[in-house]
Every structure is written in structure tokens, then in C-alpha cells.
Amino acid sequence: MLTGDSPRTRVARLGQSPNARNSKRENEMGKILSLLIGAIVVVAGLILLFAWWYELVIVFKGILPLVLLAGGVIAVFAGIGEFKDVLKSKK
């Protein structure tokens, strides 16, 4: 360490801002906070999954035909596209 260097000069020489330590600490706190909120949401989701199981099954029963219909339409269009490609390659 050179004599007469202030902490600000040493930090500037390293290419870091004087608030680099604080921003790192804030970043770590943000990660911990997001982890904590995520855990709370997962627990709430599990509780509501069991509490509203019957309603969830009803929703799945209502959505399943629409999902099958959409998947079938996509598969038909993909098959038509493949068929057109085969016809073009034969020409």
C-alpha cells in the first residue's frame, strides 16, 4: 500500500466504485429475498392445490378437450406441410 492513499483512491485504482461493497450486499439481499418469496409462494400454491383440488379437476376437465383440439389442428397442419414438401421434391 502506498503511503497517503485514501480508501477511495485504492478502490478507484482497482476499478471499482466506492459503493461496490454496498451494491454487492444489496444484490445478495435481493437474491435472499427472492428465494424467500419463492418459497412462500410454493407453500401457498401447495396449500391451495389441496384445498381446491375438486375445482382444479373441473378446470382440467374443461381445458382438456380444447388442448386436444388445438394439438390435433396443429398436427394436421404439420402433416399437410410435410405432404406438400414431399410433392414439391417429386416435381
C-alpha positions in Angstrom: 0.0 0.0 0.0 1.3 3.4 -0.9 1.5 6.0 1.8 -1.0 8.7 1.6 -3.6 6.6 -0.3 -7.1 7.1 0.9 -9.6 4.3 0.7 -11.3 6.0 -2.2 -8.0 6.1 -4.1 -7.3 2.4 -3.5 -10.8 1.5 -4.6 -10.6 3.7 -7.7 -7.3 2.1 -8.6 -8.9 -1.3 -8.5 -11.6 -0.1 -11.0 -14.4 -0.3 -8.5 -16.8 2.3 -7.4 -16.8 3.4 -3.7 -20.2 1.8 -3.4 -19.3 -1.5 -4.9 -19.3 -3.2 -1.5 -22.8 -1.9 -0.7 -24.2 -2.9 -4.1 -22.8 -6.4 -3.7 -24.5 -6.6 -0.3 -27.8 -5.3 -1.8 -27.5 -7.8 -4.6 -27.1 -10.7 -2.1 -30.1 -9.4 -0.1 -32.2 -9.3 -3.3 -31.3 -12.9 -4.0 -32.2 -14.0 -0.5 -35.5 -12.0 -0.7 -36.4 -13.6 -4.0 -35.6 -17.1 -2.6 -37.8 -16.4 0.5 -40.7 -15.0 -1.6 -40.4 -18.0 -3.9 -40.6 -20.4 -1.0 -43.7 -18.7 0.4 -45.4 -18.8 -3.0 -44.6 -22.5 -3.4 -46.1 -23.3 0.1 -49.2 -21.2 -0.7 -49.6 -23.0 -4.0 -49.4 -26.4 -2.4 -51.9 -25.4 0.2 -54.3 -24.1 -2.4 -53.7 -27.2 -4.6 -55.0 -29.4 -1.9 -57.7 -27.0 -0.7 -59.2 -26.5 -4.2 -58.5 -30.0 -5.7 -62.0 -30.6 -6.8 -62.2 -27.2 -8.6 -58.8 -27.9 -10.2 -60.1 -31.2 -11.6 -63.1 -29.5 -13.1 -60.9 -26.9 -14.8 -58.7 -29.6 -16.2 -61.8 -31.5 -17.5 -62.9 -28.3 -19.2 -59.5 -27.4 -20.7 -58.5 -30.9 -21.9 -60.8 -31.0 -24.9 -59.6 -27.6 -26.1 -56.0 -28.7 -25.7 -56.6 -31.9 -27.6 -58.4 -29.9 -30.3 -55.6 -27.4 -30.7 -53.0 -30.2 -30.7 -54.9 -32.1 -33.4 -55.2 -29.0 -35.6 -51.5 -28.3 -35.3 -50.7 -31.9 -36.1 -53.0 -31.8 -39.2 -51.4 -28.6 -40.4 -47.9 -30.1 -39.9 -48.9 -33.2 -41.8 -50.3 -31.1 -44.7 -47.0 -29.1 -44.8 -44.9 -32.4 -44.8 -47.2 -33.7 -47.6 -46.6 -30.5 -49.7 -42.9 -30.8 -49.2 -42.9 -34.4 -50.5 -44.9 -33.3 -53.5 -42.5 -30.4 -54.3 -39.5 -32.7 -54.0 -41.0 -35.2 -56.5 -41.5 -32.4 -59.1 
